[in-house]
Amino acid sequence: MTAVSRPPSVDALARSLSDSGLPHPICVDLAREAIADDDIESAPRRADAFRRTLLTDVVNATGVLLHTNLGRAPLAHHQDAQAQTVEFDLATGERGSRQTAVGQLFARLTGAEDSMVVNNNAAAVLLVLAALAAGRDVPVSRGESVEIGGSFRVPEVMEQSGCRLVDVGTTNRTRLSDYQRAIARPGTDVAMVMKVHPSNYRVDGFVEDTSIAELATLDVPVMADIGSGLLDANVPWMKGAPPAWLASEPAAVQAIGDGADVVTFSGDKLLGGPQAGIIAGRADLVDRCKRHPLARALRPGGLVLRSLQETALTYLDRRAATEIAFWRMVDRPLSELGAAAERIRAALANDHGVDPDRLSVEESLALPGAGSAPGITMPSRALVVDGDHLAALRSAPVPVIARTRDGRTYLDLRAIDPSQEPHVVAALAAALADA
Ligand SMILES: *Cc1c(COP(=O)(O)O)cnc(C)c1O
């Protein structure tokens, strides 16, 4: 009998993939596919490709500090497998509300009477409109009837909530009198006016909008979707004056102070916390939101609430500048970014024999990202290499996500924590050895 080479058994091939760290049933699927395609050699490659479809830690070298595709605000959170008082009142021993603990902290932080938390800001806007304006009219400036990344479109959210959008003013100018006319028009039933921060775009030139303080003079409640979650325009948690790039970013404390009855904002943008949406405002209005049936569908779990509680306490303790990753990135001086770039270049030369002349340290511009502060940049430093190395950098064990411009690869240092520098060195060493 002559030996015929037979395909290995699915099980043997699957077991040979166990080094990938993938669970056995996944390895079996991949082994089956490789055998079906008559391409056994591809099995390890398939396992590697599958592993890279899972959520993976990466180095954000894009210079976009809150990169929506990279999870917005980077956040550390540890929690033991313990029961916690998510809906339990320790004082009475009775059932409590999951909105109490974090709600009181955000009320304190924003200066509002009360607050509550839902899964994201899109949910916050939807809930406020559904609870306070369903079946009624809500005037919105034509300049604020916007789409914000990830297909959050103001007219569509309003339609879903069951309220009627009333366009007021023009794309570039909307005055208080436009709102007054909309409210006085016979046959309209205005529940409230909504002001939306256009977030990711800006109209320059002959523009005018109506401030929250002006809107607060109307007889109807004012809701302000401020978006990014800057708590206080004076950034009291930072040393020194507020950074210039924050100048036109609306903030919760000032919105409430100017007379907004309800404000909504995201947890994972400038607030620097977990994905969440915060509704803060008048106690009676927040209470109507809490009691609306949608609140049950949009409620966050204990994991998010606990993490957001941590974020709130960090601000109240004035530890945000050092303990919220986003503010730490913002606060890093250029000299430190330049030194980080030089450290990486030196490690590549000393430990990997890379000619230091292949890398230059250049001025760069970082962006807050996540639709905050449109058109605004902050000075930064980048390591720059000739050629497009994006794919090679992504294929590193800890992938590095960079950018290219004019045939050169830019690794912006501002969003790279010093603890991640060895990953950048490893990725660049491999990319430049291949090139
Ligand atoms: C980002 C943003 C949203 C959507 O918030 P998510 O937390 O992403 O759901 C809504 N409104 C404004 C003004 C925003 O900037």
The ligand as an SDF file (V2000), in Angstrom:
LIG
                    3D

 15 15  0  0  0  0  0  0  0  0999 V2000
  -22.0230   63.6890   20.2750 C   0  0  0  0  0  0  0  0  0  0  0  0
  -23.3150   64.3930   20.3150 C   0  0  0  0  0  0  0  0  0  0  0  0
  -24.5070   63.6770   20.3800 C   0  0  0  0  0  0  0  0  0  0  0  0
  -24.5390   62.1810   20.4130 C   0  0  0  0  0  0  0  0  0  0  0  0
  -23.9770   61.7460   21.6140 O   0  0  0  0  0  0  0  0  0  0  0  0
  -23.5870   60.1980   21.8510 P   0  0  0  0  0  0  0  0  0  0  0  0
  -23.1000   60.1630   23.2630 O   0  0  0  0  0  0  0  0  0  0  0  0
  -22.5560   59.8840   20.8290 O   0  0  0  0  0  0  0  0  0  0  0  0
  -24.8360   59.4190   21.6390 O   0  0  0  0  0  0  0  0  0  0  0  0
  -25.6830   64.3840   20.4330 C   0  0  0  0  0  0  0  0  0  0  0  0
  -25.6910   65.7400   20.4080 N   0  0  0  0  0  0  0  0  0  0  0  0
  -24.5620   66.4550   20.3470 C   0  0  0  0  0  0  0  0  0  0  0  0
  -24.6460   67.9440   20.3180 C   0  0  0  0  0  0  0  0  0  0  0  0
  -23.3270   65.8010   20.2930 C   0  0  0  0  0  0  0  0  0  0  0  0
  -22.1980   66.5250   20.2190 O   0  0  0  0  0  0  0  0  0  0  0  0
  1  2  1  0
  2  3  1  0
  2 14  2  0
  3  4  1  0
  3 10  2  0
  4  5  1  0
  5  6  1  0
  6  7  2  0
  6  8  1  0
  6  9  1  0
 10 11  1  0
 11 12  2  0
 12 13  1  0
 12 14  1  0
 14 15  1  0
M  END
$$$$
